[in-house]
Structure formats: structure tokens, C-alpha cells
Amino acid sequence: MLPRRTILAAIMLIASLAQATDYLVYIVCESADRIVRARFNPTGIHLEKEISTSAIQSDISGPHGIAADPAHDAYYVILGHGRPNGSALKYSSKNDKVEGQVALGLFPATAALTPDGTFLFVVNFNLHGDMVPSSVSVIETSQMLEIARIPTCTMPHGSRVNPQGTKQYSACMMDDLLVEIDTNALRVARYFRLGKGTEQGFSGAPHVMSGMNAACSPTWAQPSSDGSKIYVACNKSNEIVEVDVSGWKLLRRIPARDGVYNLAITGDNRLIATNKRNASISIYDLKSGSELARIPTSTTVVHGVAVSPDNKYAFVTSEGVGTKPGKLDVVDLATLKVAASADLPPQAAGIAFWKMEPAHQ
């Protein structure tokens, strides 16, 4: 007969598994032309499915950005490469089949949906084009039609929509600008200069020449959980700039780690930053601005981050180098430690949280 302690431990384990939750994410792997669906639960990370995104026979399609519909019915993949323009694809999450496609600008990158899933905002990063101002594409998702292409500034990146769905934010790497788009009027409402000592907000669209003088080189713009503040990652100067939305003014500059790149916010207003050159992620207490933890990632060239709706876990992708596999790290936001890791196809990039569901038995 088993010892009483062993029996009790087994009962507790079974009970915890019965109450456990599965967390599902979609990841795009840029140089492998793959979408990966991953499931995380108490038993670890399980790579459930790989879907090909190859749209060009002679070259990689370069999936870079991804966004998941809040109704869980669809997800959207942004292909950076084309002839010459990239595109956005709508996939059914029931069978992972393409339901629509629309051509965008030069090297479209990060994507964000409005909270109702009606519009998709994609920054046209223009990685391989001339160093000139680019744009944000607005796609109506039911028909997959580009209804607007809004000029902004040079190399826009980091598309995010506020919780109210009224504003979209991006940052332009070569112009040191944060740009705010009115999602109803479909035009630039305001912009903010991010360079240290030159911080200032303006109304209307920015007037920019070609870039190349960036001191901040912003790569991400992340609204707070209530939309009252915007956090901008300065990849070059290793800072996070906090901007007040109401007053459109600088609040503070938070010191960051080397190569701060992408940002995510929790519902309790902790900020998570991926540090691309430091091969780590940082978690910040936004009340004090202090770094609560810096956690090394499983491999180099850390890229994207997504947070579970219950604020328990952060899902972090790293690209790897060359033919080495990419990585998915799941960080427990209570213990501030990596809970699980898994190999991915090379150059794992954009990540989108899909849904939570009761754990499989």
C-alpha cells in the first residue's frame, strides 16, 4: 500500500490539473515561413501545429507580425516580403486556412486589431526601400480591404491600439517620433518628439525629411492598461519614455537594458520589455519605475512578448542566429522565473495570445 503522504500528493496533483488552464499562442517564424500554434499548461509547452505561410516560390515570404481576433475565430499574419510589397493574410482559427489576403506597403511589420476586431492597423516599415517617410495601412477585416494608407514618418514600427479602440500608436525609428492616429477619422491626430532634451508634443501630421539622425531609435509604442499613458522603447539610447496622453507631455524616462525592443503591459500595470542585444526580458513596476527582474532568454536576439489575460504568464520569442532554432520562453509573472521553454523554427518573431481554455486531461 502506498504511503498516506504519497496518496495525498497524488490527489492534490490530480486536483490541480483538473483546475488548470491551457494557454494558447500563435507565433510566426520569419525565415522559416511558418506559423506555430503553441499550448502551455502545467505539463509544459506543446507545439500543436505548424502552418506554412510561403507565398513566393523563389524567396521567403518573411512572416513578421501577427494579431489574433478577440472573438478567437481568426488571426492575421503579416508577410514582409512580396513583389515588392508585403501583404496581410486572414486565417481561420478553426482550420488554419487562408480566408483573405490584401497587399500592403513595403515590408509591413507589426499589426494590431481594434478591440472589436473590425480594423487591423499595420505599419509599413519599409525596411528595404529608400529612407523616406512611410505609412500605416488600415484594413477592414471582414472583407480584407485596405480602406486607408496613412502617411506617418520614417520606418514606423510597433503598432498598438489603446483599450478604448479610439487611437493607434506607432513609433518611427529614424525620426524619433511617437505617432497617434485617430481610428475614427483615420488620420494622424498628434505626434511627439522623443529625443532627450527635445521632447515636445504637436498636433496634426509630422513634417519630416529622411531620417538617420535618431538618438532614441524607437521600436515600440505600448499604451498602458487604461490608455492614459504611452510607453515607448528607445532601442538606441536604452530608455523607455513615458508620455501622458491627456497632456501629451513627457512624464519620465525609465532606464532600460541594452537594445530594449518590444513592450507589453499587464492588467496590473507591470511593463515587460524584451532586450534584443541583452538576450533578456525586464519586468518593471510602473509605480516606482524600478526593474523588478531581468530574466535571461533561452537564446539570443529576443523579439516579441505577449501577456496572458489573467496576468499570470508572459510568452517571449527569440529568433536565434542562422540555422539555430528560435525559442519560446514562458515566464511566470508571480515567481519572475522561466516556467518552460521550447524550440521553434528559425527566426521566431511576432507572437499573439490567442485564448485560454480548460486544460486537456
Legacy VTK file of the C-alpha trace (Angstrom):
# vtk DataFile Version 3.0
C-alpha trace
ASCII
DATASET POLYDATA
POINTS 361 float
0.000 0.000 0.000
1.267 3.457 -0.871
2.206 5.781 1.994
-0.524 8.222 3.006
1.695 11.194 2.069
2.173 9.830 -1.474
-1.566 9.292 -1.908
-2.346 12.826 -0.708
0.270 14.275 -3.056
-1.250 12.369 -5.979
-4.732 13.603 -5.101
-3.507 17.192 -4.909
-1.738 16.851 -8.280
-4.870 15.458 -9.939
-6.974 18.250 -8.428
-4.544 20.943 -9.600
-4.505 19.515 -13.130
-8.310 19.383 -13.176
-8.434 23.095 -12.340
-5.551 24.037 -14.616
-5.773 26.265 -17.646
-4.297 25.896 -21.103
-2.770 28.996 -22.699
-2.602 29.116 -26.497
-0.459 31.441 -28.603
0.347 31.855 -32.294
3.916 32.638 -33.365
5.378 33.496 -36.774
8.869 32.337 -37.722
10.246 34.732 -40.303
12.976 32.862 -42.161
11.162 29.506 -41.930
7.847 30.787 -43.394
5.987 29.078 -40.570
3.173 29.832 -38.158
3.304 27.800 -34.940
0.437 27.233 -32.528
1.762 26.501 -29.037
-0.121 25.312 -25.950
1.226 25.830 -22.443
-0.113 24.100 -19.325
1.286 22.503 -16.141
2.918 19.748 -18.197
4.929 22.229 -20.290
4.850 23.691 -23.810
3.322 21.630 -26.610
3.772 22.709 -30.239
0.412 21.669 -31.643
0.662 22.719 -35.252
2.898 24.293 -37.903
1.312 26.105 -40.851
3.212 27.191 -43.953
2.928 30.832 -44.987
5.003 30.507 -48.137
3.545 32.795 -50.817
6.628 33.288 -53.021
8.248 30.288 -54.708
11.641 31.932 -55.266
12.092 33.623 -51.883
10.943 33.512 -48.273
7.692 35.351 -47.548
9.012 36.615 -44.205
6.062 36.494 -41.775
6.870 39.147 -39.201
3.719 40.340 -37.403
0.632 38.549 -36.112
-2.611 39.521 -34.371
-5.418 37.331 -33.010
-9.094 38.249 -33.243
-10.659 38.814 -29.794
-13.557 36.507 -30.766
-10.976 33.689 -31.312
-12.322 32.974 -34.813
-9.422 34.306 -36.886
-5.848 35.518 -36.803
-3.882 37.779 -39.127
-0.344 37.233 -40.399
1.779 39.984 -41.934
4.160 38.932 -44.711
7.085 41.339 -45.054
8.248 40.192 -48.496
6.492 40.494 -51.856
6.995 41.752 -55.390
7.836 44.246 -53.963
5.083 44.928 -51.408
4.141 42.735 -48.477
0.635 41.627 -47.512
-1.751 40.654 -44.720
-3.416 37.226 -44.604
-6.527 36.306 -42.654
-6.568 32.747 -41.307
-9.466 30.826 -39.827
-8.525 29.579 -36.367
-10.901 26.613 -36.894
-8.850 25.026 -39.669
-5.874 27.404 -40.158
-6.849 28.050 -43.781
-6.426 31.420 -45.535
-9.722 33.306 -45.760
-8.455 36.506 -47.371
-5.378 38.445 -48.409
-4.619 42.097 -49.125
-1.493 43.811 -50.471
0.089 46.453 -48.230
3.203 48.665 -48.405
6.931 47.937 -48.406
7.873 45.448 -45.669
4.765 45.643 -43.444
5.700 44.600 -39.918
3.754 44.920 -36.654
-0.045 44.594 -36.594
-2.770 45.444 -34.078
-6.544 44.981 -34.058
-9.159 47.301 -32.627
-10.834 45.704 -29.567
-13.906 44.715 -31.626
-11.725 43.092 -34.289
-13.142 45.288 -37.063
-9.950 47.044 -38.175
-6.345 45.907 -38.448
-3.596 48.560 -38.302
-0.286 47.542 -39.897
2.888 49.634 -40.020
4.705 49.637 -43.370
8.233 49.513 -42.013
9.861 49.937 -45.452
12.992 48.053 -44.395
14.363 47.635 -47.914
13.114 50.847 -49.507
14.506 54.361 -49.557
14.917 56.209 -46.258
11.727 58.225 -46.699
8.521 58.653 -44.653
6.270 55.582 -44.788
2.729 54.798 -43.631
0.209 52.793 -41.627
-2.270 50.606 -43.516
-5.826 50.225 -42.177
-7.642 47.013 -43.151
-11.353 46.267 -42.756
-11.165 42.661 -41.601
-14.483 41.149 -42.730
-13.705 41.821 -46.406
-9.916 42.183 -46.054
-9.872 45.562 -47.793
-7.290 48.295 -47.225
-9.504 51.315 -46.546
-6.712 53.801 -45.780
-2.945 54.200 -46.003
-1.980 56.968 -43.601
1.403 58.712 -44.096
3.411 58.949 -40.874
7.232 59.016 -40.731
10.392 57.030 -41.452
10.417 53.316 -40.528
7.235 53.052 -38.402
7.204 50.084 -36.029
5.322 48.739 -33.013
1.632 49.154 -33.906
-0.684 49.092 -30.874
-4.284 50.265 -30.285
-5.475 51.723 -26.973
-8.007 49.731 -24.879
-10.823 52.078 -25.920
-10.128 51.424 -29.612
-10.022 55.150 -30.361
-6.288 55.643 -31.001
-3.495 53.699 -32.683
0.142 54.302 -31.775
3.402 53.572 -33.556
6.982 54.826 -33.304
9.266 55.806 -36.175
12.812 54.507 -35.737
14.588 57.045 -37.941
12.670 60.167 -36.917
12.494 59.669 -33.122
8.727 60.146 -33.204
5.699 58.684 -31.454
2.640 58.980 -33.721
-1.026 58.883 -32.683
-3.725 58.020 -35.263
-7.414 58.736 -34.678
-9.090 55.411 -35.531
-12.413 57.087 -36.378
-11.078 59.895 -38.566
-8.301 57.652 -39.988
-5.663 60.355 -39.861
-2.720 61.361 -37.690
-4.022 63.325 -34.716
-0.742 64.130 -32.904
2.926 63.289 -32.788
5.588 63.518 -30.088
9.327 64.127 -30.401
11.217 61.613 -28.244
14.844 62.788 -28.363
16.309 63.656 -24.987
16.182 67.412 -24.465
13.843 67.906 -27.444
10.715 66.227 -26.032
7.611 68.001 -27.297
4.115 67.150 -28.482
2.448 68.539 -31.615
-0.976 68.393 -33.245
-1.517 67.122 -36.768
0.759 65.096 -39.008
4.562 65.259 -38.657
6.686 67.169 -41.139
9.794 65.064 -41.611
12.669 64.747 -44.023
14.559 61.489 -44.407
15.702 60.119 -41.064
19.159 58.900 -39.952
19.633 61.302 -37.043
17.799 59.247 -34.450
19.158 59.303 -30.900
16.313 57.248 -29.378
15.505 54.998 -32.393
12.106 53.902 -31.021
10.894 50.387 -31.860
7.656 50.065 -29.887
4.749 52.107 -28.549
2.638 50.465 -25.831
-0.477 52.032 -24.226
-0.996 51.467 -20.514
-3.830 49.164 -19.411
-6.209 52.157 -19.152
-4.817 54.038 -22.152
-3.777 57.083 -20.118
-0.054 56.711 -20.823
2.125 55.514 -23.698
5.430 53.724 -23.178
7.998 53.940 -25.987
11.068 51.703 -26.276
14.193 53.676 -27.250
16.280 50.883 -28.775
19.386 53.030 -29.326
19.545 55.026 -26.080
18.310 52.138 -23.871
15.413 54.004 -22.270
11.651 53.707 -22.004
9.887 57.035 -22.481
6.579 57.544 -20.647
4.176 60.011 -22.300
0.979 61.356 -20.737
-1.879 61.034 -23.248
-4.136 63.749 -21.844
-1.477 66.448 -21.628
0.633 64.993 -24.467
3.791 65.605 -22.466
6.807 63.716 -21.163
6.367 62.192 -17.715
9.695 60.391 -17.232
12.474 58.398 -18.861
12.970 54.926 -17.380
16.473 53.405 -17.744
16.324 50.159 -19.720
18.629 47.314 -20.693
20.702 47.106 -23.855
18.594 47.039 -27.009
15.143 47.377 -25.432
12.877 46.366 -28.303
9.276 45.234 -27.755
6.927 46.026 -24.876
3.808 44.542 -23.293
1.637 45.628 -20.387
-0.141 43.596 -17.732
-3.576 44.391 -16.360
-1.955 45.384 -13.058
0.355 47.825 -14.920
3.624 46.000 -14.902
5.651 46.668 -18.027
7.503 43.846 -19.777
10.346 44.692 -22.147
12.368 42.457 -24.448
16.048 43.419 -24.580
17.276 42.416 -28.028
21.009 42.956 -27.543
21.000 41.811 -23.912
19.246 38.442 -24.566
16.839 39.033 -21.706
13.491 40.417 -20.676
12.883 43.015 -17.974
9.807 43.422 -15.804
9.151 46.899 -14.391
6.997 48.180 -11.559
5.481 51.257 -13.199
4.581 52.936 -9.930
8.237 53.275 -8.967
9.804 52.756 -12.397
12.105 50.123 -10.897
13.135 46.910 -12.619
11.659 44.008 -10.651
13.578 41.345 -12.535
15.799 40.748 -15.524
15.422 37.224 -16.883
17.824 35.719 -19.451
16.154 34.198 -22.512
16.926 30.717 -23.865
18.766 32.037 -26.901
19.864 35.309 -28.460
18.026 38.005 -30.468
14.962 38.196 -28.237
11.974 39.543 -30.165
8.292 39.567 -29.145
6.229 39.294 -25.982
2.563 38.650 -25.214
0.816 38.521 -21.821
-1.993 36.156 -20.834
-5.304 37.914 -19.985
-5.107 36.668 -16.386
-1.690 38.379 -15.997
-0.051 35.121 -14.905
2.354 34.492 -17.772
4.446 36.287 -20.383
5.221 34.471 -23.625
8.538 35.557 -25.169
10.042 34.699 -28.566
13.713 34.730 -29.503
14.957 34.477 -33.069
18.218 32.597 -32.643
21.064 33.089 -35.135
21.493 31.469 -38.544
20.079 27.955 -38.683
19.789 27.664 -34.912
16.214 27.177 -33.659
14.133 30.003 -32.349
12.783 29.757 -28.818
9.602 30.278 -26.836
10.066 31.088 -23.155
7.092 31.213 -20.794
7.738 33.457 -17.785
5.761 33.018 -14.577
4.856 36.566 -13.540
4.393 35.540 -9.902
7.798 33.907 -9.404
9.504 36.034 -12.114
11.200 32.909 -13.464
11.040 30.932 -16.700
8.399 28.222 -16.268
9.013 26.419 -19.573
10.920 26.708 -22.854
10.626 25.101 -26.277
12.427 25.127 -29.615
10.752 26.852 -32.566
11.612 27.133 -36.265
14.365 29.695 -37.016
13.818 33.441 -36.535
10.773 33.256 -34.261
9.367 36.773 -34.350
5.846 38.099 -33.780
3.611 36.464 -31.187
-0.097 36.839 -30.424
-2.006 35.474 -27.460
-4.976 33.511 -28.813
-7.080 32.178 -25.919
-7.354 30.367 -22.579
-9.323 27.165 -22.081
-9.620 24.359 -19.508
-6.533 22.164 -19.590
-6.677 18.951 -21.621
-6.873 15.869 -19.463
LINES 1 362
361 0 1 2 3 4 5 6 7 8 9 10 11 12 13 14 15 16 17 18 19 20 21 22 23 24 25 26 27 28 29 30 31 32 33 34 35 36 37 38 39 40 41 42 43 44 45 46 47 48 49 50 51 52 53 54 55 56 57 58 59 60 61 62 63 64 65 66 67 68 69 70 71 72 73 74 75 76 77 78 79 80 81 82 83 84 85 86 87 88 89 90 91 92 93 94 95 96 97 98 99 100 101 102 103 104 105 106 107 108 109 110 111 112 113 114 115 116 117 118 119 120 121 122 123 124 125 126 127 128 129 130 131 132 133 134 135 136 137 138 139 140 141 142 143 144 145 146 147 148 149 150 151 152 153 154 155 156 157 158 159 160 161 162 163 164 165 166 167 168 169 170 171 172 173 174 175 176 177 178 179 180 181 182 183 184 185 186 187 188 189 190 191 192 193 194 195 196 197 198 199 200 201 202 203 204 205 206 207 208 209 210 211 212 213 214 215 216 217 218 219 220 221 222 223 224 225 226 227 228 229 230 231 232 233 234 235 236 237 238 239 240 241 242 243 244 245 246 247 248 249 250 251 252 253 254 255 256 257 258 259 260 261 262 263 264 265 266 267 268 269 270 271 272 273 274 275 276 277 278 279 280 281 282 283 284 285 286 287 288 289 290 291 292 293 294 295 296 297 298 299 300 301 302 303 304 305 306 307 308 309 310 311 312 313 314 315 316 317 318 319 320 321 322 323 324 325 326 327 328 329 330 331 332 333 334 335 336 337 338 339 340 341 342 343 344 345 346 347 348 349 350 351 352 353 354 355 356 357 358 359 360
